[in-house]
Amino acid sequence: MKTKPEIFDFNKYAEDCVKCAKCVPTCTIHKINPDETTSPRGFIHLLSCAQNGELPLDRTAKKIFESCFLCAHCVSQCPSKVPTDTLIEFARAEIAKKFGIAWYKRAAFFLLRHRGLLNIAAKAGFIVLPCGFSRHRNGMKARFSMPFIRKNRVIPSVAAKSFLKTYPERMDFGGDRTVAVFVGCMANYAYTGVGDSLLYILRCLGINVFIPKDQLCCGAPSYFTGDLKTTKKLVKYNIEYFELFIDAVEAVIIPEATCSAMIIHDWAKVLANEPLWVERAERIAAKCFIASQFLARNTNLLEILPEIPAEKRETLTYHDPCHARLAQGVFKEPRALLKNLCDLSEMENSSTCCGFGGITIQTDRHALARAAGIEKARMIAATNARLVSAECSACRVQLSDALERQGLAQKFLHPLEIVAEYLRNPVS
């Protein structure tokens, strides 16, 4: 690896790491593969060796660096705040340059850059997927094994009509406040009830909505895979597009932990060597909020939520997405929205990573995702909750499959879906 600016300087961070091992017990990959090679301090040491030419950047190294879930639990525990996740993200960019990116990932990223073609692909998926999948309470269940998907794996179902195609660009709900909505790809094409629920909540609050119809993917899938070229195209396009309306709205509401973390924190990292673009990204980020945070702190939603009698409440357990709790410090807000509606039964460790890990983990290394999901499913089962919730579609994909593999029957709902349902149908 060539020497790069400080954010890429693996030697510097290898020196900062004092090998105290506080990160090791929290590391998602180390829990399922207890090998020092794939511990956070192991990653850092090997990255330094690769930069110095002491470790060949071969397929073995590629496999090691692609096994990290990028959950950032190690960063939260590190006394030196070594950004291990960021170092691995940019190491993957080096790996992508050397080995290329698999054709199916390149195809996916091409679609993410071209909304019209992605719309066509989603429509085709809606028609074709039922041939190989059956309906499931949390999505669709594979009838037989196919490339990257084993039999009985649960994946999201594709909606007949995307969120962005369903609603007009501007919705006047009679108030003097206006927010924009960045919905995210999963909520746009699969979990459309999330966007529907957000709009209903904003309608109840009298907050007008602007839906930027030409928004593209936030760039997280390509970024975590190492495709910086695609990521920069998506990020710069969205920044230029956001700048057209950002001064006319109070905030940009994002009902997805991964998308909001990407926009608020990672856009600036992606553009680290371009100061003017970093400034523009930070100006956008200052007005962006994950949905539960904005609704709990900046509206009177908590005051208008019905208080459900104890005998009518469902028992729910809440999973903290890594990109919400660790990246944005958001974990109290969704619970504040849910506590009057449901009985919260907390997991042994609600912030343990679910094991989604990004496209590479979900395709090339899905055995790792399955192994990580087992522990989370065990924690969920121990709560005796009927519902599971998290403000993240990636977690929803992973936990829906993990629950099914463990034979558990919990239904997964986004916190906004739960709030909207009780606003529509208060239980007396």
C-alpha positions in Angstrom: 0.0 0.0 0.0 1.2 3.4 -0.8 1.6 6.1 1.8 -1.5 8.4 1.9 -2.7 11.3 3.9 -3.1 10.9 7.6 -6.5 9.2 7.5 -4.8 6.4 5.4 -1.6 6.3 7.4 -1.8 2.8 8.9 1.6 3.1 10.5 0.5 6.1 12.6 -2.5 4.3 13.9 -0.5 1.1 14.6 1.7 3.2 16.8 -1.4 4.7 18.5 -2.8 1.2 19.3 -1.4 0.2 22.7 -2.6 -3.4 22.3 -4.6 -3.1 25.5 -7.3 -5.5 24.1 -10.2 -3.6 25.4 -11.6 -3.8 21.9 -11.4 -7.6 21.6 -14.4 -8.6 23.7 -16.7 -6.3 21.8 -15.5 -7.2 18.3 -18.2 -8.9 16.2 -15.9 -11.0 14.0 -13.6 -12.0 16.9 -16.6 -13.4 18.8 -17.3 -15.9 16.0 -13.7 -16.3 14.9 -11.5 -15.9 18.0 -8.3 -15.4 16.1 -5.9 -12.6 16.8 -5.6 -12.0 13.0 -9.2 -10.9 12.9 -9.2 -8.9 16.1 -9.2 -5.1 15.8 -5.6 -4.8 17.0 -4.7 -7.6 14.6 -6.3 -5.8 11.7 -4.4 -2.6 12.6 -1.0 -4.5 12.8 -1.6 -6.2 9.5 -2.6 -3.0 7.8 0.7 -1.4 8.9 2.6 -4.5 7.7 0.8 -4.2 4.3 1.7 -0.5 4.0 5.4 -1.3 4.8 5.5 -4.1 2.2 6.0 -6.7 5.0 2.6 -8.4 4.2 1.7 -9.2 0.6 -1.7 -7.8 -0.3 -2.8 -11.2 -1.6 -6.1 -13.1 -1.5 -5.4 -14.2 2.1 -5.1 -10.6 3.2 -8.1 -9.7 1.1 -10.2 -12.4 3.0 -9.0 -11.1 6.3 -9.8 -7.5 5.7 -13.2 -8.3 4.2 -14.2 -10.3 7.3 -14.7 -7.1 9.5 -18.3 -6.2 10.1 -17.4 -2.5 10.3 -19.6 -2.2 13.4 -17.2 0.2 15.2 -17.6 -1.4 18.6 -13.8 -1.5 18.8 -13.6 2.3 18.2 -16.1 2.9 21.0 -13.9 1.0 23.5 -10.5 2.2 22.3 -8.7 4.6 24.7 -6.7 6.0 21.8 -9.8 6.2 19.6 -8.1 4.4 16.7 -10.6 4.5 13.8 -10.2 0.8 12.9 -13.4 0.8 10.9 -12.3 3.7 8.7 -8.8 2.2 8.2 -10.4 -1.0 7.0 -12.8 0.9 4.7 -10.0 2.5 2.9 -7.9 -0.7 2.9 -10.8 -2.2 1.0 -10.5 0.5 -1.6 -6.9 -0.6 -2.1 -8.1 -4.2 -2.3 -10.7 -3.3 -4.9 -8.1 -1.6 -7.0 -5.9 -4.7 -7.0 -8.5 -7.5 -7.3 -11.4 -5.6 -8.9 -15.0 -5.9 -7.7 -17.2 -8.9 -8.4 -19.5 -8.5 -11.4 -22.7 -8.8 -9.3 -21.5 -6.0 -7.0 -20.6 -3.8 -10.0 -24.0 -4.5 -11.5 -25.7 -3.5 -8.2 -23.6 -0.3 -7.9 -24.4 0.6 -11.5 -28.1 0.4 -10.7 -27.6 2.5 -7.6 -26.2 5.2 -9.8 -29.1 5.1 -12.3 -32.5 5.4 -10.6 -34.5 4.8 -13.7 -32.8 1.4 -14.3 -33.1 0.5 -10.7 -36.8 1.2 -10.8 -37.1 -1.2 -13.7 -35.1 -3.8 -11.9 -37.2 -3.5 -8.8 -40.4 -3.9 -10.8 -39.0 -7.0 -12.4 -38.1 -8.3 -9.0 -41.6 -7.8 -7.8 -42.9 -10.0 -10.7 -40.2 -12.7 -10.7 -39.2 -13.2 -7.0 -42.4 -14.9 -6.0 -41.4 -17.8 -8.3 -38.5 -18.7 -6.0 -39.7 -17.3 -2.7 -42.8 -17.7 -0.6 -44.4 -15.0 1.6 -43.0 -14.7 5.1 -44.1 -12.5 8.0 -40.7 -10.6 7.7 -40.3 -10.6 3.9 -39.9 -13.6 1.5 -38.5 -17.0 2.2 -36.4 -18.9 -0.4 -38.0 -22.1 -1.7 -34.7 -23.5 -2.9 -31.0 -22.7 -3.0 -29.8 -20.3 -5.6 -26.6 -18.2 -6.1 -25.8 -16.4 -2.8 -29.1 -17.4 -1.2 -29.6 -20.7 0.5 -33.0 -22.4 0.9 -35.1 -20.9 3.6 -33.2 -17.7 3.8 -35.4 -14.7 4.4 -34.9 -11.6 2.3 -37.0 -8.4 1.9 -40.0 -8.6 -0.4 -40.1 -6.0 -3.2 -43.0 -3.5 -3.2 -45.3 -3.2 -6.2 -44.6 0.5 -6.2 -41.7 2.3 -4.6 -42.1 5.0 -2.0 -40.7 7.7 -4.3 -43.2 6.8 -7.0 -46.1 6.7 -4.6 -46.2 10.2 -3.2 -46.1 13.7 -4.7 -43.0 15.8 -4.3 -44.6 18.3 -1.9 -47.2 17.5 0.7 -48.8 20.4 2.6 -50.0 19.3 6.0 -51.1 22.7 7.1 -48.2 23.8 9.2 -45.5 26.4 9.0 -42.6 23.9 9.2 -41.2 21.9 6.2 -38.8 19.0 6.3 -37.3 16.9 3.5 -37.3 13.1 3.5 -34.3 11.0 2.4 -35.9 7.6 2.4 -33.0 5.2 1.6 -33.0 2.4 -1.0 -34.4 -0.4 1.2 -37.3 1.7 2.5 -37.9 2.9 -1.0 -38.2 -0.5 -2.7 -38.8 -3.0 0.0 -39.9 -1.7 3.4 -42.2 1.0 2.1 -44.2 1.0 5.2 -41.4 2.9 6.9 -41.8 5.9 4.6 -45.6 5.6 4.7 -45.4 5.7 8.5 -43.0 8.7 8.6 -45.4 10.7 6.3 -48.4 9.8 8.5 -46.6 10.9 11.6 -45.5 14.2 10.0 -49.1 14.7 8.9 -50.3 14.3 12.5 -47.7 16.8 13.6 -48.7 19.3 10.9 -45.2 19.4 9.4 -45.1 19.9 5.6 -43.0 17.5 3.6 -40.7 17.8 0.6 -39.7 14.5 -1.0 -36.7 15.1 -3.3 -37.6 12.7 -6.1 -34.2 12.6 -7.7 -32.3 11.5 -4.6 -29.8 8.6 -5.2 -28.3 6.0 -2.9 -26.4 7.5 0.0 -23.3 5.5 -1.1 -23.0 3.2 1.9 -23.1 -0.2 0.0 -20.3 0.9 -2.4 -18.3 2.6 0.3 -18.2 -0.4 2.6 -17.2 -2.6 -0.4 -14.3 -0.4 -1.4 -15.7 1.1 -4.6 -14.7 4.7 -3.9 -15.3 5.8 -7.5 -19.0 4.9 -7.3 -19.3 6.3 -3.8 -17.8 9.7 -4.8 -20.2 9.9 -7.7 -23.2 9.2 -5.5 -22.0 11.5 -2.7 -21.2 14.5 -5.0 -24.4 14.1 -7.0 -26.5 14.1 -3.8 -24.6 17.1 -2.3 -25.3 19.1 -5.4 -28.9 18.0 -5.4 -29.4 18.7 -1.7 -28.0 22.2 -2.1 -30.9 23.0 -4.4 -33.4 22.8 -1.5 -31.5 22.6 1.8 -32.1 26.3 2.7 -35.8 25.9 2.1 -36.3 23.1 4.7 -35.8 22.9 8.4 -34.2 19.5 8.3 -33.7 16.4 6.2 -35.3 13.4 8.0 -33.8 10.0 7.4 -35.5 6.9 8.8 -32.5 4.7 8.3 -29.5 4.4 10.7 -27.0 3.4 7.9 -28.1 6.1 5.5 -28.1 8.8 8.2 -24.7 7.8 9.5 -23.3 7.7 6.0 -24.6 11.2 5.2 -23.8 12.8 8.5 -20.4 11.2 9.1 -19.0 9.3 6.2 -19.6 11.7 3.3 -16.9 14.0 4.7 -14.5 11.0 5.1 -15.1 9.9 1.5 -14.2 13.4 0.3 -11.3 13.9 2.8 -8.8 15.0 0.2 -11.2 17.6 -1.3 -11.6 20.4 1.3 -14.3 22.3 -0.6 -16.4 19.2 -1.0 -15.9 18.4 2.7 -17.3 21.8 3.6 -20.3 21.3 1.4 -20.9 17.9 2.8 -20.7 19.2 6.4 -23.2 22.0 5.6 -25.7 19.3 4.4 -25.0 17.1 7.3 -25.8 19.8 9.8 -29.4 19.6 8.7 -29.7 15.9 8.6 -31.2 13.7 11.4 -32.1 10.1 11.9 -35.9 10.1 12.2 -36.4 9.1 15.9 -33.9 11.8 17.0 -35.7 14.6 15.2 -39.2 13.5 16.2 -38.3 13.0 19.8 -36.3 16.2 20.2 -37.7 18.6 17.7 -41.5 17.9 17.7 -44.3 17.4 20.2 -44.8 13.8 19.1 -44.2 12.5 22.6 -47.1 14.7 23.8 -49.6 13.4 21.3 -48.8 9.7 21.5 -51.6 7.7 23.2 -50.7 5.9 26.4 -51.7 2.3 25.9 -53.2 0.5 28.9 -50.9 -2.2 30.4 -53.3 -5.0 29.5 -53.4 -3.9 25.8 -49.6 -3.6 25.3 -47.5 -5.8 23.1 -44.1 -6.8 24.5 -41.3 -5.5 22.3 -37.5 -5.7 22.4 -35.4 -3.1 20.7 -32.1 -3.7 18.9 -29.7 -0.8 18.7 -28.2 -0.5 15.2 -24.5 0.1 15.3 -24.9 3.1 12.9 -27.4 4.7 15.3 -26.0 4.1 18.8 -22.3 4.1 18.0 -22.1 6.5 15.0 -24.8 9.0 16.1 -25.3 8.4 19.8 -29.0 7.7 19.2 -30.6 5.0 21.4 -32.8 6.8 23.9 -35.0 8.5 21.3 -36.6 5.4 19.8 -37.3 4.0 23.2 -38.9 7.3 24.2 -41.3 7.0 21.3 -42.1 3.4 22.1 -42.3 3.2 25.9 -46.0 4.4 26.2 -47.1 2.1 23.4 -45.4 -1.2 24.2 -43.8 -3.0 27.1 -40.1 -2.8 26.4 -38.2 -6.0 27.3 -34.5 -5.2 27.0 -32.1 -7.7 25.6 -29.0 -8.8 27.6 -27.0 -6.5 25.3 -29.2 -4.6 22.9 -26.2 -2.9 21.2 -24.4 -6.2 20.2 -24.0 -6.0 16.4 -26.6 -8.1 14.5 -24.0 -9.2 12.0 -25.3 -7.7 8.7 -21.9 -6.4 7.8 -22.5 -5.1 4.3 -22.8 -6.6 0.8 -19.6 -8.6 1.0 -20.6 -10.3 4.2 -24.1 -10.9 3.0 -22.9 -12.5 -0.3 -19.3 -13.8 -0.2 -19.1 -14.4 3.6 -22.7 -15.1 4.6 -21.6 -17.9 7.0 -20.1 -15.1 9.2 -23.4 -13.2 9.2 -25.3 -16.4 10.1 -22.9 -17.1 13.0 -23.2 -13.5 14.3 -27.0 -13.7 14.0 -27.3 -16.8 16.2 -26.2 -14.9 19.3 -28.5 -12.0 18.6 -31.5 -14.3 18.0 -30.7 -16.0 21.3 -30.8 -12.6 23.1 -34.1 -11.8 21.4 -35.6 -15.2 22.4 -34.7 -14.6 26.1 -36.8 -11.4 26.2 -40.0 -13.3 25.4 -41.0 -10.3 23.3 -43.4 -10.8 20.4 -42.1 -7.8 18.4 -38.6 -6.8 17.4 -37.7 -3.3 16.3 -34.7 -1.4 15.0 -34.3 1.9 13.1 -32.4 0.2 10.3 -33.4 -1.9 7.3 -30.0 -3.6 7.2 -30.6 -4.9 10.7 -34.1 -5.9 9.7 -32.8 -8.0 6.8 -30.2 -9.7 9.1 -32.4 -10.3 12.1 -35.4 -11.5 10.1 -33.2 -14.2 8.6 -31.6 -15.0 12.0 -34.9 -15.3 13.7 -36.2 -17.7 11.1 -33.0 -19.9 11.2 -33.5 -20.2 15.0 -37.1 -21.1 14.6 -38.4 -17.9 16.3 -41.7 -16.3 15.4 -41.1 -12.6 16.3 -42.4 -10.0 13.9 -40.0 -7.2 12.9 -41.3 -3.6 12.7 -39.5 -0.3 12.3 -40.3 2.0 15.3 -42.0 4.5 13.0 -44.3 1.7 11.8 -45.3 1.0 15.4 -45.8 4.7 16.3 -47.9 5.3 13.1 -50.1 2.3 13.8 -51.0 3.4 17.3 -51.7 7.0 16.0 -54.0 5.5 13.4 -55.7 3.0 15.8 -55.3 4.0 19.5 -56.3 1.1 21.8 -58.9 2.2 24.3 
